[in-house]
Amino acid sequence: MSVGPRRLPCVDTTLQDPLVGQLLDGRYRVDARVAAGGMATVYRALDTRLDRVLALKVMHPALAVDGAFVERFIREAKSVARLDHPNVVQVFDQGTDGSYVYLAMEYVAGCTLRDVLRERGAVQPRAALDILEPVLAALGAAHLAGFVHRDMKPENVLIGDDGRVKVADFGLVRSVDTVTSTTGAVLGTVSYLAPEQIEQGVADPRVDVYACGVVLYEMLTGGKPHAGESPAQVLYRHIHEDVPPPSALVPGLPYRLDELVASATARTPDIRPHDAVALLLRVREARAGLTDEQLDALPPQAVTAEHDNAADRTSVIPRSLTVPRPLSADGGPPADVTDRTARFASPPPPPRRRPARPRRAVLAVVAAVLVVLGVGAGVWYINSGQFTEVPPLLTKSEPQARERLKDAGLDVGQVRHAYNDTVRRGTVISSDPGPGARIRDHDAVTLTVSLGPRTVKVPDVAGRPLAQAQARLKADGLEPGMVTRAFSDDVPKGSVIGTTPDAGTERHSGSAIALTVSKGGPIDVPDVTGEDVDGAKQELTDAGLTVRIATGRVNSSYDKGEVAAQSPRNGRKAAEGDTVTLTLSRGPEMIKVPDVVGDSVDDAHQRLEAAGFEVDDDRGLLGLFGDTVRKQSVAAGDRAPKGATITITIR
């Protein structure tokens, strides 16, 4: 779901929405609903504290009772808030109000790339690259910060009315180093999922690269590369079929663009650019090798003249993306073009003529008005004339705020200072009384001026137990972040090896600090296959490992009750207390021995090996030149263990 508002149909869908018109969390006035998705609804709202328009992404109340959904929602806020990039939709705040869990985000007035493709069909290569480059710049910043978007698609590419491109909806964001499983569900939109996301449920920056390749294909051709009657069919094609070259649908499209799409959408992740930064470099190299004619070639799938929207502002597409319209011979608009906004306008009413009034009546009316004005002025001064409204001062510098108050006839009282993560240093955070309050002339207004974000040094928590380290980070104004575990011979199990960033590094208050925690010294997992179960359990327990016996048993060459397999296998490293799963043998599989007496040697070998046996020849002195089986070591029809050796005697 997109964060940025796309223009909705003329029908007002906000009338039945209970949040519209409400003040959320005592701060955000909800003005209109602009988008809705499966997990949340996006509203245009006003931050009454900072006096700015923003987007509120509010989780559906039915999902807010699910702890997993809430955790994912909050993870989006923390992840995106750490990405300071002009092409990423910024997150300002996160909170709850009763059953509502919300994010306060940057408001982008414009449309989504999906709107453009829906209205345009396909775009010229120049426009496609102009959109793709800022998208890759945003994803590149995320990848360098250690995050993966995982849900790149045209719906999450916002295009502002000023032409700026921003990436939205990091709701599926995950740490690069975190292995994530999608048991029971595949996150993301099926048309843009990389094969490894579908098969293994894990993601690294290359899944975003794959999705961007699919988006580029769609911009160039107007359609998705893999279609199907069901999501399962689309997923199957992602795994088993390459994305076709876009020139197959757009004849004459330069090979450089085919190569760009093929590189980004390679089914083998190692063949793709390793992250969005690497793909951005390839995009710029490809652009440099294209001529203006190639960049401006119009694909046959593009919707052109009759749907051009340069004058029709009911279109979702911003003016910055409109194509100049053809002119007629006299320099005006073409004859067949009408003003499509005319259906929303009505001609101005003709001026009404007032009947002439006698001069005496006019003078009487003027006299009456003057009397009323005189009385009204007196009443106004007693009730309101002595008072002045406090002007808006938020985000103004201190000198600007003083000047505004002076112009309003008010004085500056106390000036306080406070740290603030969102308001620039030296500018006003709040005033007391607040904007719009009515106070007497020349009364004083107290200003609170921002000191900027508070910075703190990352404390040295190495060697501390995890819980103590997390408590110390919180005490210092930082947030404990992702926890990864690693072997260490020097640091006890469960204690912190180090932090990212390192101790002593300055970070803004509230920043997340990743922790690496010791798993203890590595243990070599011993090989217990073939041992009886009691002996195997004792050997693994003595090594500091926990033993689990699998419920099912398998046939093997080992006797019944002995260990047939173990996980992890011998030679692997494990931490103290890790679990080793043992699978026990139910004995070898017994197979009926075929009758090969009288067969040729080659036929006997083939039949016995096909049944699952090894074969040994006994020729003796009399069988050196023979080719017929006279005897077999296990009689025909008897059963022998699978893999056992059957000796055939040749005479």
Secondary structure, DSSP 4 states (H G I P E B T S, - for coil): --SSPPPPPSS--STT-TTTT-EETTTEEEEEEEEE-SSEEEEEEEETTTTEEEEEEEE-HHHHT-HHHHHHHHHHHHHHHT---TTB--EEEEEEETTEEEEEE----EEEHHHHHHHHSS--HHHHHHHHHHHHHHHHHHHHTTEE----SGGGEEEETTS-EEE---TT-EETT-----TT---S-GGG--HHHHHH----HHHHHHHHHHHHHHHHHSS-S---SSHHHHHHHHHHSPPPPGGGTSTT--HHHHHHHHHHT-SSGGGS-SSHHHHHHHHHHHHHTS-HHHHTPPPTT---GGG--SS-TTSSS-GGGPPPPPP-TTSS--TT---GGGGG--PPPPPPPPPP--HHHHHHHHHHHHHHHHHHHHHHIIIIITEEEPPP-TT-BHHHHHHHHHHTT-EEEEEEEE--SSSPTTBEEEEESPTT-EEETT-EEEEEEE--S-EEEPP--TTSBHHHHHHHHHHTT-EEEEEEEE--SSSPTTBEEEEESPTT-EEETT-EEEEEEE--S-EEPP--TTSBHHHHHHHHHHTT-EEEE-SS-B--SSPTTBEEEEESPTT-EE-TT-EEEEEEB--PPEEEPP--TTSBHHHHHHHHHHTT-EEEEE-TTTTTT--BEEEESS-TT-EEETT-EEEEEE-
